Amino acid sequence: MRPTASPDSNDDAPPDIEIPEPPAVSIPVARNVPPRPRSATTSPTTETEPEPPRPSPPQLQPRLSAQEQTAAERQTNESIQTAEHNLQAALGKQLNPTQSDLVAKIRTFLGQAREAIREGDWLRALNLAKKAQVLSAELVSSS
């Protein structure tokens, strides 16, 4: 602010020097983590169009030759049959909590193996059926 001269003031005073304001400097903020997305409660009140649902990522399945697929189908079916047979043998017995947990896991693996068969993913089906077979053998040996 510039002082105003009064009629009594001395004209010998040094003139006022105007100092320009320094330019505004923006300093970038370093972040170690990406910013969190806004949740629905913190979003602005204006309505926006909902995002279209994202498609699920494609499942990559290795190509099997006809011979490999036949072998995978045979092994998968054998493992499922063995696991079901072992499961039936254990169900007539009194099971402890650990054995009951094994039964639940075996059923889950069998269900997932059947789902993989419906999807035509024979390698995944075989893997899940083998897991069910191994757990069912453990169940039978512990009861």
PANU-901665 format. One record per residue (C-alpha): residue in three letters; y, z, x. Coordinates in steps of 0.05 Angstrom, whole numbers, padded with zeros to 5 digits, always signed. Example, Ala and Ser with C-alpha at 12.3 -4.5 7.8 and 13.67 -1.06 7.14 Angstrom:
% PANU-901665
ALA-00090+00156+00246SER-00021+00143+00273
% end
This chain:
% PANU-901665
MET+00000+00000+00000ARG+00068-00017+00025PRO+00121+00037+00021THR+00184+00017-00014ALA+00250+00023+00024SER+00299+00073-00003PRO+00373+00059+00000ASP+00381+00116+00050SER+00327+00091+00096ASN+00339+00068+00166ASP+00331-00006+00178ASP+00308+00008+00249ALA+00237+00027+00224PRO+00180-00017+00249PRO+00157-00069+00199ASP+00092-00055+00160ILE+00032-00091+00188GLU-00017-00119+00139ILE-00090-00111+00160PRO-00138-00157+00124GLU-00200-00125+00093PRO-00264-00140+00131PRO-00310-00188+00096ALA-00367-00158+00056VAL-00432-00157+00094SER-00499-00154+00059ILE-00554-00121+00097PRO-00624-00142+00077VAL-00671-00086+00059ALA-00737-00087+00096ARG-00797-00073+00052ASN-00866-00055+00075VAL-00898-00069+00009PRO-00884-00122-00043PRO-00842-00099-00102ARG-00882-00073-00161PRO-00881-00117-00223ARG-00843-00089-00281SER-00884-00059-00335ALA-00872-00074-00408THR-00833-00009-00417THR-00783-00027-00361SER-00773-00099-00381PRO-00707-00122-00410THR-00701-00117-00485THR-00693-00192-00493GLU-00756-00226-00517THR-00791-00272-00470GLU-00850-00317-00483PRO-00916-00286-00464GLU-00950-00315-00405PRO-01009-00359-00421PRO-01076-00328-00403ARG-01098-00344-00333PRO-01163-00381-00328SER-01218-00344-00293PRO-01230-00366-00221PRO-01285-00417-00215GLN-01353-00391-00196LEU-01379-00423-00134GLN-01454-00436-00136PRO-01492-00468-00080ARG-01529-00531-00099LEU-01603-00522-00099SER-01652-00578-00091ALA-01702-00587-00148GLN-01755-00554-00106GLU-01711-00494-00088GLN-01690-00485-00160THR-01763-00486-00183ALA-01780-00433-00131ALA-01721-00390-00151GLU-01739-00395-00225ARG-01811-00375-00210GLN-01792-00316-00165THR-01739-00293-00215ASN-01787-00293-00273GLU-01841-00257-00232SER-01791-00203-00211ILE-01767-00194-00282GLN-01839-00188-00308THR-01857-00138-00253ALA-01794-00096-00266GLU-01807-00096-00341HIS-01880-00076-00330ASN-01860-00019-00284LEU-01807+00003-00333GLN-01857+00005-00391ALA-01905+00046-00348ALA-01852+00099-00334LEU-01824+00104-00404GLY-01883+00142-00432LYS-01870+00199-00382GLN-01821+00256-00380LEU-01764+00233-00334ASN-01717+00276-00293PRO-01642+00258-00291THR-01651+00217-00227GLN-01707+00176-00258SER-01666+00167-00322ASP-01609+00140-00279LEU-01658+00091-00246VAL-01680+00067-00315ALA-01608+00053-00334LYS-01595+00015-00269ILE-01659-00026-00278ARG-01639-00045-00349THR-01569-00064-00325PHE-01597-00109-00269LEU-01646-00141-00318GLY-01590-00156-00367GLN-01547-00185-00312ALA-01605-00227-00287ARG-01616-00256-00357GLU-01542-00271-00363ALA-01544-00308-00296ILE-01604-00348-00321ARG-01565-00369-00383GLU-01508-00391-00337GLY-01556-00430-00293ASP-01542-00387-00231TRP-01612-00379-00206LEU-01594-00349-00139ARG-01555-00293-00172ALA-01610-00284-00224LEU-01662-00278-00168ASN-01620-00228-00130LEU-01610-00184-00192ALA-01683-00190-00213LYS-01705-00169-00143LYS-01660-00108-00147ALA-01690-00089-00214GLN-01760-00099-00185VAL-01747-00055-00125LEU-01716+00001-00167SER-01773-00003-00217ALA-01824+00004-00161GLU-01786+00066-00137LEU-01786+00093-00208VAL-01862+00085-00215SER-01875+00116-00147SER-01832+00177-00162SER-01862+00192-00231
% end
